[in-house]
Amino acid sequence: MVMKFKANLKVMLKPSVLDPQGATLERALKSMGYHQVSSVRVGKLIELVLESESAEAAEKAANEWADRLLANPNMEYYALSLESIS
């Protein structure tokens, strides 16, 4: 039986990679008076809906997609969460 899953992929720059967008947002927040901000990093959230025979197969597929296309392993890391929606 085929089931539907939602995979959320949080992709972030590795700590060793400079984040100019995060630095710009940090400066902007501080210029607005929000001095309690000490660091800003910007990433992306990719939401995928997929059909698979099992949660294990869905997770394997989503990890493969992330490794091959959705995240750059030289600069980024990702965290995957998966939930059944059917």
N, C-alpha and C positions, 0 to 999 in steps of 0.2 A: 504494500500500500504506500502510495506517495503522500508525503506530508509537506506542509509549507512551514518554512522557518524564516525568521528575520535575523539577519546577522548585522551587528553594529561593529564597525571597524574604526577605532580611534587611532589616527595616525599623527605622530608627533615627530618633530626634529630631534635627533639625538642631542644630548646635553653638550657635546663637543662642537656642534654646528651652530654658527652664529644665526640669530633670528632677527633680522632687521625690522620685520613687521612687529614683532613682540617688543623690541626696543622702542620703536616709535609710539606704540600704544602706552608703554610704561611712562615715557616722557610726557605724553599728552595727559594721562591720568594725574601725574604729579603736578603738571601746570594748572590743572583744574582744582588743585587743592587736596587731592587724595594721596597724601604722603605716606600712608600706611602700606602702599603697594611697593614691594621690594623686587619683584621680578614678574615679567609677563612672557609667556611662550605661546605661540599661535600654532594650531594644528588644524586638522579637519576630521569630520565625522562622515563616514560613508555608510549608508544604510542599504542593505541588499535584501531583497525578498527572493527566496529560492525554494525549489521543490527538490526533495530528496527522499530516499527510502528510510533514512535514519538520521538521528542527530549527529552521530559520529561521521557519517558520509557528508552531511552538510558542513560540518566543521572542517573536515579535510578539504572540501572543495573551496570554502571561503579562505582558508589559509593558503591554498595554492594560488588563488586569484590575487591575494594580497602580496604574496612573495613574488609573483611574476609580473604584476601590473599595477596594483593599487598603492603600493608603498615602495619607495626607493631604499633598498637595504643599505646603501652606502651612506645615506643621510638621515634616514628615518627608522623608527621602530613603530610597531603597532600592537594594539591590544584588541582581541576579538571577544565579543559576547554574542551568544546565540540563544534565541528563544523560539519555541514552537508557537505558531499562530493558527494552527488548524486543529 
